[in-house]
Amino acid sequence: MQSGMMVKIFENDYRNFLENEINEFSADHNIQQVSISTGVNNYKRYYVAVVLYTEN
């Protein structure tokens, strides 16, 4: 990971809401990489995104 790089984790039950949160976050931050994973807990699907970014 490059110097000055930070990590933000997002979690949501709905992928489109997760993507909206990331888009809003990108207005104030320089996103370098996004990784989205799907999980299941008690038969319910959820999404987790790990975002690498730098400050604007």
C-alpha positions in Angstrom: 0.0 0.0 0.0 1.3 3.4 -0.9 2.2 6.0 1.7 -0.7 8.2 2.7 -3.2 5.5 1.5 -6.2 4.9 3.9 -8.9 2.2 4.1 -12.6 2.7 4.6 -15.0 -0.2 5.0 -18.7 0.0 3.9 -21.4 -2.6 4.7 -24.9 -2.8 3.5 -27.7 -5.3 2.8 -28.2 -3.9 -0.7 -25.5 -3.6 -3.3 -27.0 -0.5 -5.0 -27.1 1.3 -1.6 -23.5 0.3 -1.0 -22.5 1.7 -4.4 -24.4 4.9 -3.7 -22.5 5.3 -0.4 -19.2 4.8 -2.2 -20.1 7.3 -4.9 -21.0 9.9 -2.2 -17.7 9.2 -0.4 -15.8 9.7 -3.7 -16.9 13.3 -3.9 -14.4 14.2 -1.0 -11.8 11.5 -1.5 -9.5 10.1 -4.2 -10.5 6.5 -4.5 -7.7 4.2 -5.7 -9.3 0.8 -5.5 -12.6 -0.8 -4.5 -13.2 -4.5 -3.6 -16.7 -5.7 -3.0 -17.5 -9.0 -1.4 -20.7 -10.8 -0.7 -21.5 -12.7 2.5 -24.4 -14.6 4.0 -25.5 -14.4 7.6 -28.6 -16.2 8.9 -29.6 -16.8 5.2 -29.5 -13.1 4.5 -27.1 -11.7 1.9 -25.0 -8.6 2.7 -22.2 -6.7 0.9 -18.9 -5.4 2.2 -16.7 -3.0 0.3 -13.1 -2.2 1.2 -12.0 1.1 -0.3 -8.4 2.3 -0.6 -8.3 6.1 -0.9 -6.3 9.3 -0.3 -7.6 12.6 0.9 -8.4 15.4 -1.7 
